[in-house]
Amino acid sequence: MSGVYPIADYYTVFPATADISNFGLAESTFNIPQSAYLSNAKGQYCLISLADASIDAEAVELPIAISLQGVNNNGGDDAVLGCFTITAEQGNTRFHHTFLKNDVKYLISARPSQIRVRVFEEDKTPHPLTTGYLTFKFEYLSKEVVRAMNDESEYNTF
């Protein structure tokens, strides 16, 4: 795709740096310094995805989802970036969760100063992010590519 900048930015956040303003919903806000981004010369829009993640949730018996909050193009409250599935269990005491990357990417304004995520179990039970890390990937797009994508998705009705 022409107009996609070839170098992406990656940024890793840790629970200790989060502002957990809504613990009951397991919602965490991470501040991202502008110095985390390689260049301000890239496009004004980017696609955000979760490149890698790790959590410690050995007592949780259900898969766990990581959701980006505040995404306007999602049509819902939760823009799921990926999930942790259960891959092994030993009796009823230990559950191993493996991160499964979601291929969905969400269009956002480039170089956000904050990212707000929510973590919850498959049955929507909040699961506060207290351990591990999340690595976000930012792929930049030119205005022309965003305009072309919008044009392709506009449909005429009869």
Beta strands, then each sheet from edge to edge (+ up, - down):
strand 1: 9-13
strand 2: 19-22
strand 3: 27-31
strand 4: 45-54
strand 5: 64-68
strand 6: 79-90
strand 7: 94-101
strand 8: 106-109
strand 9: 114-121
strand 10: 133-141
sheet 1: 1+ 10- 4+ 8-
sheet 2: 2+ 3- 9+ 5- 6+ 7-
end
